Amino acid sequence: MTQPNTSTSGAELVSTSIQSRLTATLFTAHGLLIAANVASFTLMPIVATQMVSESVAGVPSTLSMVGRALAGYPIGWIMERLGRRLGLSLGYLIAVLGGVVSVLSIGLGSFIGFCFGMGLLGAGRAASEQARFVAAEVSFAEQRAKVIGFVVAAGIIGGVGGPFLVAPSTSLMASLGFEPLIGAYATSTILALLAMFLVFFLLFPEPKKLSRLIEQREAGIKLDSAPIENATHMKEQTAQEEQKAQNSEAQRTFWEILSIPAVQLAMAALVIGQFVMVWLMVIMAVHMSRHDHTTASIAWVIALHNAGMYAFSWSVGWIIERIGQVQTIVVGAFVLALSTIMAPLSVGFPVLATSMFLVGLGWSLSFVAGSALLSDTLAPSERSQIQGTSESLLSAAGGIGSLGTAFIYANYGGMPVVGVMGLVISIGLVLAVTRYMLTIARPAAAT
């Protein structure tokens, strides 16, 4: 096999078939885990109500968000030390345990156990959400935004497929003589188990090492070997170069990394986008029910919302290629703001459906662009912990938005106040972009 010269392209050094297989594995596993989460969430309030009362119907979902928020950083820490494959596999294993605990708790009538199981499922979701970052780091820089959008798009498969699995699984359990509600959680367990097996057995070569090779090639470092064809070849090729890169790479502390303007903007895009999306989404079903919309109408609105979130995320990478990450975040912020303006304008189906579609689309724009900006800003050795931190903050924002919007809606003016507060938060993302632009402009002006 011939030796590559200095003009050899990155695509010749790193087999595109390996990259495609890794990305497809991450896409499939993430879609399965989202389907598992959606299937479990569908019946969660019903399970809680049957076990205790309507007053605790929202407790399991809140604890699921808490589990997701608490697990983001630890999973990132593990992925940095044990590798992406083992870290993700452990996250999916936690989701499997959550499904098992939920099934047993429903059978035994234990509400506390059920809540614990939901917390574990949430922790598994925190791991799966980091799959988009893993896919980004095994791709070349010009492809990362598209790859992130592609993995995020797996949500439409899980979001649509998950609910359709609930009815047949409950019927199957009833025919076997078990509590019917166990069916959804048994299904969630199986889906999470499949995701774990996919990642554990197919996520080779180790994405962290492949990422190191890509970073070296794009930095213009000549690699003294032939093109990568398999995991064994890559392991031999990267050992010496990885050690050199680790020795030469400037080590920045956790707080130094968080002080980087681009990291702060990426975090703001992720957190604010998640907050505003949850802020409107959680209360919309209650709002529509109060104004006598049918269950079918509510379901259509939520379906359009999910379409806005996931159906077009694959194309956000194309938008980022043309206008840039920061500009895409700005577009996302304005779409989020428009959705919050429309939500209180009318109680008619067309306006509410459009509002929910737009808030999903705004989330997709800010989420993919923020993720791409964060991935491009960080060095390979910094990615897992910082990206895990972003997942924890994002989940915490969702939990606060979920609890806060119901309280504001019920006690302080209904949807008009909810819309105004959502608008203010959306404008905050525009201000974050403005601050970022001013920050990076100062050194240029001084020079």
Secondary structure, 3 states (H helix, E strand, C coil): CCCCCCCCCHHHHECHHHHHHHHHHHHHHHHHHHHHHHHHHHHHHHHHHHHCCHHHCCHHHHHHHHHHHHHHHHHHHHHHHHCHHHHHHHHHHHHHHHHHHHHHHHHHCCHHHHHHHHHHHHHHHHHHHCHHHHHHHCCCHHHHHHHHHHHHCHHHHHHHHHHHHHHHHHHHHHHCCCCCCHHHHHHHHHHHHHHHHHHHHHCCCCHHHHHHHHHHHHCCCCCCCCCECCHHHHHHHHHHHHHHHHHHCCCCCHHHHHCCHHHHHHHHHHHHHHHHHHHHHHHHHHHHHHCCCCHHHHHHHHHHHHHHHHHCHHHHHHHHHHHCHHHHHHHHHHHHHHHHHHCCCCCCHHHHHHHHHHHHHHHHHHHHHHHHHHHHHCCHHHHHHHHHHHHHHHHHHHHHHHHHHHHHHHHCCCHHHHHHHHHHHHHHHHHHHHHHHHHHHHHHHHC
